């Protein structure tokens, strides 16, 4: 078998590309120091869903970029003040919540 090219199925390539893309846009929520002082309330806020690749042609237009999103869910009954919390990806893109209170059992996209 010397010299035979190694072939990879299209499905395997797509799965690998999807896995690498998902890893590249894994988001992190950073809690401001003041929120850490409020105990366990922030521990029940989670990234619940992510659409990291807009459907269709990705031309980096506003229309295409607006179809990429992250959902943040508060799993408690009490509202959580997200003021100063940041959401960042591995490429250094950062979003900072400014004066935003997430109601109990609510989700924001």
C-alpha positions in Angstrom: 0.0 0.0 0.0 3.0 2.3 -0.3 2.2 5.5 -2.1 -1.6 5.1 -1.9 -3.3 8.4 -1.1 -5.3 8.6 2.1 -8.9 9.5 1.4 -11.3 11.0 3.8 -15.1 10.9 3.3 -16.9 14.2 2.8 -19.0 13.5 5.9 -15.9 13.1 8.0 -14.4 16.3 6.7 -17.6 18.2 7.4 -17.8 16.8 11.0 -14.2 17.7 11.6 -14.8 21.2 10.2 -17.9 21.6 12.4 -16.0 20.5 15.5 -13.1 22.8 14.8 -15.5 25.7 14.1 -17.4 25.0 17.3 -14.1 24.9 19.3 -13.0 28.2 17.7 -16.1 30.1 18.8 -16.5 28.6 22.2 -17.7 31.5 24.3 -16.8 32.3 27.9 -18.8 34.4 30.3 -16.6 36.5 32.6 -18.2 37.6 35.9 -17.2 41.0 37.3 -15.6 40.9 40.7 -18.7 42.6 42.2 -20.9 39.8 41.0 -18.7 37.1 42.5 -19.5 38.8 45.9 -23.2 38.0 45.5 -22.8 34.3 46.1 -24.3 31.6 44.0 -26.7 33.7 41.9 -24.4 33.9 38.9 -23.7 30.1 39.0 -27.1 29.5 37.5 -26.6 31.7 34.5 -25.4 29.7 31.5 -24.7 29.7 27.8 -27.7 27.7 26.7 -27.4 27.8 22.9 -25.0 29.0 20.2 -25.5 29.6 16.5 -21.9 30.1 15.5 -22.3 29.7 11.7 -25.0 31.7 9.9 -27.1 29.6 7.5 -26.4 30.2 3.8 -23.5 32.2 2.4 -21.3 33.7 5.0 -20.2 37.0 3.4 -19.5 38.9 6.7 -22.4 41.3 6.0 -24.6 42.6 8.9 -27.4 40.3 7.7 -25.0 37.3 7.8 -23.4 38.2 11.1 -26.8 38.9 12.8 -27.7 35.3 12.2 -24.9 34.2 14.5 -25.9 34.5 18.2 -25.5 33.2 21.7 -28.3 32.6 24.2 -27.7 33.3 27.9 -30.2 31.6 30.3 -30.9 32.4 34.0 -32.1 29.1 35.5 -33.1 30.7 38.9 -36.3 32.3 39.9 -34.6 35.6 40.8 -33.4 38.1 38.3 -29.6 38.5 37.8 -27.9 41.8 37.1 -25.5 41.2 34.2 -24.0 44.7 34.2 -20.3 44.5 33.5 -20.4 40.8 32.6 -18.6 40.0 29.3 -19.0 37.4 26.6 -15.9 36.7 24.6 -14.6 34.2 22.0 -11.2 32.8 21.4 -10.5 35.4 18.7 -10.8 38.3 21.2 -14.2 39.6 20.2 -15.9 40.8 23.4 -19.4 41.9 24.3 -20.0 43.6 27.6 -23.5 43.8 29.1 -24.3 47.3 30.1 -27.2 47.9 32.6 -28.9 44.6 31.8 -31.0 42.6 34.3 -31.9 39.1 33.2 -35.2 38.0 34.7 -35.7 34.7 36.5 -36.1 31.7 34.2 -35.5 34.0 31.2 -33.2 33.8 28.2 -31.6 36.6 26.2 -30.1 36.2 22.7 
